[in-house]
Amino acid sequence: MAKLIALYKHPEDKAAFDEHYFNVHAPITEKIPGLKEMKVTKLQVRQWEKIHLTI
């Protein structure tokens, strides 16, 4: 089993980032053969304000 974790810098426009991520990138994962699950977790931690984390 393989896992992919992606970390993104804090976007200037969070809403635009989410719209693009969920409407463009997320649907692409449906084409990955054998993929059992695609999970997205967003962390909002004050110490990491400049990091927009999507897992």
GUNULO-964416 format. One record per atom (N, C-alpha, C, CB): x, y, z. Coordinates in steps of 0.1 Angstrom, whole numbers, padded with zeros to 4 digits, always signed. Each point is the difference from the previous one (the first is absolute). Glycine has a CB too. Example, Ala and Ser with C-alpha at 12.3 -4.5 7.8 and 13.67 -1.06 7.14 Angstrom:
// GUNULO-964416
+0132-0057+0078/-0009+0012+0000/+0009+0012+0000/-0019-0012+0012/+0015+0023-0019/+0009+0011+0000/-0008+0011+0008/+0012-0006-0022/
END
This chain:
// GUNULO-964416
+0008-0012+0000/-0008+0012+0000/+0009+0012+0000/-0019-0012+0012/+0015+0022-0020/+0007+0013+0000/-0009+0011+0005/+0014-0008-0020/-0008+0018+0026/-0008+0012+0004/+0007+0012-0006/-0007-0011+0022/-0001+0021-0025/+0005+0013-0005/-0005+0011+0009/+0001-0009-0024/+0008+0017+0028/-0003+0011+0009/+0005+0013-0008/+0001-0014+0022/-0010+0023-0024/+0004+0013-0007/-0002+0011+0010/-0007-0009-0022/+0017+0017+0023/+0000+0013+0008/+0001+0012-0010/+0011-0012+0020/-0020+0021-0017/+0000+0012-0009/+0003+0012+0009/-0017-0011-0016/+0023+0021+0010/+0002+0013+0006/-0014+0007+0002/+0024+0002-0010/-0025+0007+0019/-0012+0007+0003/-0004+0008-0013/+0006+0002+0025/-0018-0006-0031/-0004+0008-0012/-0005+0014+0004/-0006-0023-0011/+0008+0032+0001/-0006+0013+0003/-0015+0000+0000/+0020+0010-0011/-0026-0019+0003/-0015-0001-0001/-0003-0014+0004/-0002+0019-0018/-0002-0022+0030/-0003-0013+0004/-0012-0006-0007/+0010+0005+0022/-0020+0003-0024/-0012-0005-0007/+0003-0004-0014/-0014+0015+0014/+0022-0007-0021/+0004-0004-0014/+0009-0012+0000/-0001+0024-0007/+0009-0025+0016/+0009-0013+0001/-0009-0012+0002/+0019+0014+0010/-0028-0013+0000/-0009-0012+0003/-0009-0003-0013/+0000+0006+0025/-0005+0004-0031/-0009-0002-0012/+0008-0008-0010/-0013+0021+0005/+0025-0016-0008/+0009-0006-0010/+0004-0014+0004/+0008+0022-0007/-0004-0024+0019/+0004-0013+0005/-0011-0010-0001/+0017+0011+0015/-0028-0008-0009/-0011-0010+0000/-0007-0002-0013/-0003+0007+0024/+0003+0003-0033/-0007-0001-0013/+0009-0005-0011/-0016+0017+0008/+0029-0015-0007/+0010-0004-0010/+0008-0012+0004/+0001+0024-0008/+0007-0023+0019/+0009-0010+0004/-0007-0012+0007/+0017+0018+0003/-0026-0016+0005/-0007-0011+0007/-0006-0010-0010/-0004+0015+0020/-0003-0010-0030/-0007-0010-0009/+0011-0008-0008/-0019+0016-0002/+0031-0011+0001/+0010-0008-0007/+0003-0012+0007/+0010+0021-0009/-0011-0021+0023/+0004-0012+0008/-0010-0011-0003/+0009+0015+0017/-0021-0012-0022/-0009-0011-0003/+0005-0009-0011/-0019+0015+0007/+0028-0010-0015/+0006-0008-0011/+0012-0008+0004/-0008+0018-0015/+0012-0018+0027/+0012-0007+0004/-0005-0015+0003/+0011+0021+0010/-0005-0030-0018/-0004-0014+0002/+0003-0005+0014/+0004-0004-0025/-0013-0003+0031/+0002-0006+0013/-0001+0009+0012/+0014-0016-0012/-0016+0029+0009/-0001+0009+0011/-0013-0004+0009/+0011+0019-0014/-0008-0020+0027/-0011-0004+0009/-0006+0012+0007/+0011-0022+0003/-0004+0032-0001/-0005+0012+0007/+0008+0012-0003/-0008-0015+0018/+0001+0026-0019/+0007+0013-0001/-0006+0009+0011/+0003-0002-0026/+0006+0006+0035/-0004+0007+0012/+0007+0014+0000/-0004-0022+0013/-0004+0032-0010/+0006+0013+0002/-0002+0005+0014/-0005+0005-0025/+0016+0000+0031/+0000+0005+0013/+0006+0014+0000/+0001-0023+0011/-0008+0033-0005/+0005+0013+0000/+0003+0004+0015/-0014+0006-0021/+0026-0001+0022/+0004+0004+0014/+0001+0015+0000/+0013-0021+0003/-0018+0026+0008/+0001+0014+0002/+0006+0002+0014/-0020+0006-0015/+0033-0004+0015/+0008+0001+0012/+0007+0014+0000/+0003-0025+0002/-0005+0033+0008/+0006+0013+0000/+0015+0000-0002/-0018+0007+0016/+0025-0016-0011/+0015-0001-0002/+0003-0002-0015/+0003-0009+0023/-0012+0003-0030/+0002-0004-0014/-0008+0009-0009/+0005-0023+0007/-0008+0035-0004/-0009+0009-0008/+0004+0000-0014/-0004+0014+0020/+0016-0015-0024/+0004+0001-0013/-0001-0014-0008/+0016+0019+0007/-0020-0029+0000/-0001-0013-0007/-0015-0004-0001/+0022-0007+0010/-0025+0004-0022/-0014-0005-0004/+0002-0015-0003/-0009+0022-0009/+0005-0031+0018/+0003-0014+0000/-0012-0007-0006/+0015+0002+0019/-0012-0010-0029/-0011-0009-0006/+0006-0014+0000/-0010+0019-0014/+0004-0028+0020/+0005-0014+0000/-0011-0009-0006/+0014+0004+0021/
END
